[in-house]
Amino acid sequence: MTLALGIDTSTQSVKALLVDADDGTVVAQRAVRHPAGTEVDPQAWLAAVDEVLAALPPAQLRDVAAVGVGGQQHGMVALDAEDRPVRDALLWNDTRSAGAAADLVAEMGGPQACADAIGSVLVASFTVTKLRWLRDHEPERAARVARVLLPHDLVARHLSAPGTDPFTDRGDASGTGYFATAEGRWRPDLAAAALGHEPDLPRLVAPGGVAAHTPDGAVVSAGTGDNMAAALGMALGPDDVLVSLGTSGVASAVSARPVADGTGVVTGFADAAGGFLPMVTTMNAAGILDLQAQWLGVDHDGLADLALESTPDAGGVVLSPYYGGERSPYRPTATGTWTGLTPRTTRADLARAAYTALLCSLADAVDQVVAATGVEPRRVLLVGGAARSRAVRALAPAVLGRPVTVVPPGEYVALGAARQAAWALAGSDAPPTWAGPEAEVLEAEPDPQVRATYADLRERTASWT
């Protein structure tokens, strides 16, 4: 059996899958946690990769013929001339560079000009804004930066033979803010304008290309961002919208044409297969439920039970869930807002309002992606840890106003990385065809009133931040 190794280096852990390169069957998987947060020593990721590889069956590991890496987008890994980090990596969820983002957008001629240049309007998550923050707040460190990588770039290079030059793909590159997404090329001038000098950037590897080899001679593919890898892992089609409920909330769709949304709502990323992946991302997703469960003193099953005891309007309670700021809509200094609390409010109402807020936020994201692509989806797929919740599954079709296809739990980022690796190994024009996951379709009568009430609070709080 020829095996492909897919690795997902995420915000909180490293996951690895050993997969039959011919049909996508998973034959082994392991996971190792590493420090989370908004800034992390990159060495922690590499140590976790080494640990997770050591935990895989040695005999099967020896049969690996190709390796691919999917990783959290945007993270700034700034290295000096000796390839040592000048500081801890600043991750996608670090909002300290919000002011830098606004400055860079203005310097580029405004939001639409920014979107036309790179496919997206810059927000604090983008790598280039973190480079500007570094220049302005840690100038001595900024002056030492010789090379800038993304998290997946660092891990993929770590797995490659010594002396391998850094590499990346157009998918992950499109989240940096110094990549012309529609044209598929770096904009080193934008990186230089942010940092104060031009850093070395990874070489771009074409979709399906061989980027490097491991010390044992296995093929290493280009790797890609986590959302791009997940699209590969689920074989996302052009008439699908994927909704991911994890640390962040994401609605994305494969598109044949680039998007340049000057409002900043839709980020116009590239995908890992030669197309584009317009996306709307929310910073607050599963964490909304984590916090609510903590406040109510229940586990997630208990929170779901409470929510399903309440009425569809949550007893009049409405939540704007931007606890740690928000990316879509862009409100980096926002906080959570509750309204409609009365002496009659119950614990069940509070639980229901949390689920409703999460799903309304994602319903907005789906609508925005559909508008950007101009394609009405055949399927809305729901994936991620929070998608396992009974309350999410019960309420999602009504709030989203569409049937929802729930994809079973799986490590789809790692699976997509493995599929990309198998593609590079095969040298074919397209990724290998693997059987997709079995899924369950959920339906319910749409509830537009819930969306309208949430939208009213969203707009009323817009001027508060």
C-alpha positions in Angstrom: 0.0 0.0 0.0 1.3 3.4 -0.9 0.7 5.9 1.9 0.3 9.7 2.0 0.9 11.6 5.2 -1.3 14.6 5.8 -0.5 17.0 8.7 -2.8 19.7 10.1 -0.8 22.3 12.1 -3.7 24.2 13.7 -4.1 26.9 16.4 -4.2 24.4 19.2 -2.7 21.1 18.0 -1.0 19.1 15.3 -2.9 16.2 13.7 -1.5 13.6 11.4 -3.3 11.1 9.1 -1.8 8.2 7.2 -3.9 7.6 4.2 -4.0 5.1 1.3 -2.9 7.4 -1.6 -5.1 5.5 -4.1 -8.5 5.7 -2.4 -8.2 8.0 0.6 -8.8 5.4 3.3 -7.4 6.5 6.6 -5.2 3.8 8.1 -3.8 5.6 11.2 -4.1 9.0 12.9 -2.6 10.8 15.9 -2.8 14.2 17.5 -0.6 16.2 19.9 -1.6 19.5 21.5 0.7 22.5 21.7 0.3 25.9 23.3 -2.6 27.9 22.0 -3.1 31.7 22.3 -2.5 34.6 19.9 1.3 34.4 19.9 3.3 31.2 20.1 6.9 30.1 19.9 7.1 28.4 16.4 9.4 25.8 17.9 6.3 24.4 19.8 4.7 23.5 16.4 7.9 21.7 15.3 8.2 19.8 18.5 4.5 18.7 18.3 5.1 17.5 14.7 8.1 15.4 15.8 6.0 14.0 18.7 3.0 13.1 16.5 5.2 11.4 13.9 6.9 9.4 16.7 3.4 8.2 17.8 2.5 6.8 14.3 3.1 3.1 13.6 6.7 2.9 12.5 6.1 0.2 9.9 3.4 2.3 8.2 5.4 5.5 8.4 8.2 3.7 6.4 5.6 3.2 3.6 4.9 7.0 3.3 5.6 8.1 -0.3 4.2 11.7 -0.1 3.7 14.3 2.6 1.4 17.4 2.7 0.9 20.1 5.3 -2.2 22.2 6.0 -1.9 25.0 8.5 -3.5 27.9 10.2 -3.6 30.9 7.9 -2.0 34.3 8.3 0.4 33.6 11.2 3.6 35.7 11.0 6.7 33.7 11.4 9.5 36.3 11.1 13.0 34.8 10.9 16.5 36.4 11.0 19.4 35.8 8.7 20.2 32.5 10.6 16.5 31.4 10.3 15.8 32.0 14.0 12.5 33.6 15.0 13.0 37.2 15.9 10.0 36.8 18.2 7.0 34.5 18.9 4.7 34.1 15.9 1.7 36.4 15.9 -1.3 34.3 14.9 -4.5 35.1 12.9 -6.5 35.8 16.1 -4.1 38.5 17.4 -5.9 41.8 16.9 -3.1 44.1 18.1 -2.5 45.1 14.4 -6.0 46.5 13.8 -4.6 50.0 13.6 -1.8 48.9 11.2 -4.4 47.3 9.0 -6.3 50.6 8.7 -3.1 52.5 7.9 -2.1 50.0 5.2 -5.5 50.1 3.6 -5.4 53.9 3.5 -1.9 53.9 2.0 -3.1 51.5 -0.7 -5.8 54.0 -1.7 -8.7 52.8 0.2 -10.7 49.5 0.6 -11.6 48.9 -3.0 -8.0 49.6 -4.2 -6.8 47.2 -1.5 -9.2 44.5 -2.6 -8.3 45.0 -6.3 -4.6 44.6 -5.5 -4.7 41.5 -3.2 -8.2 40.2 -3.4 -9.2 41.3 0.1 -9.5 44.3 2.4 -6.9 44.0 5.1 -7.9 43.3 8.6 -5.8 42.5 11.7 -5.5 38.8 10.9 -3.5 39.3 7.7 0.3 38.8 8.0 1.2 42.1 6.4 -0.5 44.0 9.2 1.5 42.2 11.8 4.7 43.2 9.9 3.6 46.8 10.1 2.9 46.4 13.8 6.4 44.9 14.3 8.0 47.8 12.4 6.2 50.4 14.6 6.3 48.7 18.0 9.4 46.5 17.9 11.7 48.2 15.4 14.9 46.5 16.5 13.3 43.1 15.9 11.8 44.3 12.6 15.2 45.3 11.4 16.5 41.8 12.0 13.8 40.1 9.8 15.3 38.5 6.8 12.5 36.0 5.9 8.8 35.8 6.5 7.0 32.4 6.5 3.5 31.2 7.3 3.0 28.4 9.9 2.5 25.7 7.3 5.6 26.8 5.4 7.7 26.3 8.5 6.4 22.9 9.2 6.7 21.7 5.6 10.3 22.9 5.5 10.9 21.1 8.8 9.8 17.8 7.2 11.9 18.4 4.0 15.5 17.4 3.4 18.1 19.8 5.0 19.0 22.8 2.8 15.5 23.0 1.2 14.5 26.5 0.4 11.1 27.6 2.0 8.1 27.1 -0.2 4.4 27.7 -0.1 1.2 27.6 -2.3 -1.0 30.3 -3.7 -3.8 29.4 -1.3 -2.0 30.2 1.9 -0.1 33.0 0.2 -3.4 34.7 -0.6 -3.9 35.4 3.1 -0.7 37.3 3.6 -1.7 40.7 2.2 1.4 40.8 -0.1 0.1 38.5 -2.8 -1.8 39.5 -5.9 -4.4 36.7 -5.7 -6.0 37.3 -9.1 -2.6 37.2 -10.8 -1.0 34.5 -8.7 2.2 36.4 -7.8 3.9 37.9 -4.8 3.8 41.6 -4.2 7.2 42.1 -2.4 6.7 45.8 -2.6 3.7 45.5 -0.2 5.7 43.4 2.3 8.5 46.0 2.1 6.1 48.9 2.6 4.8 47.2 5.8 8.1 46.1 7.3 10.4 48.8 6.2 12.6 46.6 4.0 12.0 43.7 1.6 12.1 40.3 3.3 12.7 37.0 1.5 9.5 35.2 0.6 8.9 31.5 0.0 9.0 30.2 -3.6 5.5 29.5 -5.0 4.7 25.9 -6.0 2.0 25.2 -8.5 -1.1 23.2 -7.5 -0.3 19.6 -7.5 3.4 20.2 -7.9 6.3 18.6 -6.0 7.9 21.2 -3.7 10.6 19.1 -2.0 11.5 15.7 -0.7 11.9 14.4 2.8 15.3 13.1 4.0 14.0 9.6 3.2 13.0 10.6 -0.4 9.2 11.0 0.0 7.6 13.7 -2.1 6.6 16.8 -0.2 3.7 18.8 -1.8 3.3 22.6 -1.6 1.0 22.4 1.4 -1.7 25.1 1.9 -3.9 27.0 4.4 -6.3 25.1 6.6 -9.4 26.3 4.8 -8.0 25.4 1.4 -6.9 22.0 2.7 -10.4 21.3 4.2 -12.0 22.1 0.8 -9.7 19.5 -0.8 -10.4 17.0 2.0 -14.1 17.2 1.4 -13.9 17.6 -2.4 -15.8 20.8 -2.2 -17.6 21.5 -5.5 -18.4 24.8 -7.2 -22.0 24.7 -6.1 -21.3 23.9 -2.4 -20.9 26.2 0.5 -18.9 24.9 3.4 -19.7 26.2 6.9 -17.0 25.3 9.5 -17.8 25.6 13.2 -14.5 25.6 15.0 -12.4 28.2 16.9 -13.4 30.5 14.1 -16.5 30.3 12.0 -16.0 30.1 8.3 -18.3 30.1 5.2 -16.5 29.4 2.0 -17.1 28.3 -1.6 -15.0 27.2 -4.5 -15.2 29.7 -7.4 -13.7 29.8 -10.9 -13.3 33.6 -10.7 -11.5 35.9 -8.2 -13.4 38.1 -5.8 -12.4 41.7 -4.9 -15.0 42.8 -2.3 -14.3 46.4 -1.3 -16.6 46.2 1.6 -14.2 43.8 3.2 -16.9 41.3 4.1 -15.7 38.6 1.7 -12.0 37.7 1.6 -10.9 36.8 -1.9 -8.6 33.9 -1.2 -7.1 31.5 -3.8 -7.7 27.8 -3.3 -5.2 24.9 -3.5 -6.4 23.6 -6.9 -6.0 26.5 -9.2 -9.3 28.3 -8.5 -10.5 30.7 -5.8 -12.0 30.3 -2.3 -14.1 33.4 -1.4 -14.6 33.3 2.3 -16.3 35.0 5.2 -14.7 34.4 8.6 -15.9 35.2 12.1 -13.6 35.2 15.1 -16.4 34.1 17.5 -17.7 30.7 16.8 -17.5 27.6 19.1 -16.1 29.8 21.8 -19.5 31.4 22.2 -20.9 28.1 23.3 -17.8 27.3 25.5 -18.3 30.6 27.4 -22.0 30.1 27.8 -21.6 26.6 29.1 -19.0 27.9 31.6 -21.3 30.6 32.8 -24.3 28.3 33.2 -22.2 25.6 34.9 -23.0 22.8 32.4 -21.2 20.8 29.8 -22.0 21.1 26.1 -24.6 18.4 26.2 -26.3 20.2 29.1 -26.1 23.5 27.3 -27.8 21.9 24.2 -30.5 20.4 26.4 -31.2 23.8 28.0 -31.3 25.6 24.6 -33.9 23.1 23.3 -36.1 23.7 26.3 -36.5 27.4 25.4 -38.7 29.0 22.7 -37.5 30.0 19.2 -37.2 33.6 20.3 -35.2 32.6 23.4 -37.8 34.4 25.6 -36.9 37.7 23.9 -33.2 37.5 24.8 -30.8 38.4 22.0 -27.0 38.2 21.9 -24.4 40.0 19.8 -21.6 37.6 20.4 -18.5 39.7 19.5 -16.8 38.9 22.8 -13.2 39.3 21.7 -13.7 41.7 18.8 -15.0 40.5 15.4 -13.7 40.1 11.9 -17.0 39.8 10.0 -18.4 42.3 10.5 -15.1 44.1 11.2 -15.3 45.3 14.8 -11.9 44.6 16.4 -12.7 46.4 19.6 -16.3 45.1 20.0 -17.5 43.3 23.1 -20.5 41.0 23.7 -23.9 42.6 24.1 -27.1 41.0 25.6 -30.5 42.6 25.3 -34.0 41.5 26.3 -33.1 40.3 29.8 -36.0 40.4 32.3 -37.0 38.8 35.6 -38.6 36.1 33.5 -35.4 35.2 31.7 -34.4 31.6 32.3 -31.2 29.7 32.0 -32.7 27.9 29.0 -33.3 31.3 27.3 -29.6 32.3 27.8 -28.5 29.0 26.3 -30.8 29.3 23.4 -29.7 32.9 22.7 -26.1 31.7 22.5 -26.9 29.1 19.9 -29.1 31.5 17.9 -26.3 34.2 17.9 -23.7 31.7 16.6 -26.0 30.4 13.9 -27.2 33.9 12.8 -23.6 35.0 12.5 -22.9 32.1 10.2 -26.1 32.6 8.3 -24.9 36.1 7.5 -21.6 34.6 6.3 -23.4 32.2 4.0 -25.5 34.9 2.4 -22.4 37.0 1.8 -20.5 34.2 0.1 -23.5 33.4 -2.1 -23.8 37.0 -3.1 -20.1 37.2 -3.9 -20.0 34.1 -6.1 -23.4 34.6 -7.7 -24.1 30.8 -7.4 -27.0 29.5 -5.4 -25.6 26.5 -3.5 -26.8 23.0 -4.1 -25.6 22.1 -0.6 -24.7 23.9 2.6 -22.3 21.6 4.4 -21.7 21.9 8.1 -18.5 20.6 9.7 -16.5 21.2 12.8 -16.6 20.3 16.5 -19.6 22.4 17.3 -21.6 20.7 14.5 -21.9 17.7 16.7 -24.2 19.6 19.1 -27.8 18.4 19.2 -28.9 22.0 19.5 -26.8 23.2 16.5 -28.2 20.3 14.4 -31.8 21.0 15.5 -31.6 24.8 14.9 -29.2 25.3 12.0 -31.7 24.6 9.1 -34.3 27.0 10.5 -31.8 29.8 11.2 -29.8 29.4 7.9 -33.1 29.1 6.0 -31.7 26.2 3.9 -31.3 22.4 4.3 -28.0 21.6 6.0 -25.8 18.7 5.2 -23.9 17.7 8.3 -20.6 16.1 7.5 -19.4 13.5 10.0 -16.5 14.4 12.3 -13.2 14.0 10.7 -9.7 15.6 10.3 -10.5 17.2 6.9 -7.6 19.6 6.9 -5.1 16.7 7.4 -7.1 14.7 4.9 -6.9 17.5 2.3 -3.2 17.8 2.9 -2.8 14.1 2.3 -4.9 14.4 -0.9 -2.6 17.2 -2.1 0.4 15.0 -1.3 -1.1 12.1 -3.3 -1.8 14.5 -6.2 1.9 15.6 -6.2 3.0 12.0 -6.1 0.8 11.0 -9.0 1.8 14.0 -11.1 -1.7 14.2 -12.5 -3.6 17.2 -13.8 -6.2 17.1 -10.9 -6.4 15.7 -7.4 -7.1 12.0 -7.0 -10.8 11.1 -6.8 -11.5 9.8 -3.3 -14.9 8.8 -1.9 -16.4 11.7 0.0 -17.7 11.4 3.6 -21.2 10.1 4.2 -23.4 12.9 5.3 -26.9 13.6 6.9 -29.3 16.1 5.5 -31.3 18.1 8.0 -34.3 20.2 7.1 -36.6 22.6 9.0 -39.0 25.4 8.3 -37.0 28.7 7.9 -37.4 31.2 10.8 -36.7 34.6 9.3 -37.8 36.4 12.5 -34.9 35.1 14.4 -32.5 36.5 11.8 -34.3 39.8 11.8 -34.1 40.2 15.5 -30.4 39.4 15.5 -29.8 41.8 12.6 -31.5 44.6 14.4 -29.1 44.2 17.4 -26.1 43.9 15.1 -26.9 47.2 13.4 -27.7 49.0 16.7 -24.4 48.0 18.2 -22.4 49.1 15.1 -21.8 52.6 16.4 -20.7 51.4 19.9 -17.3 50.2 18.8 
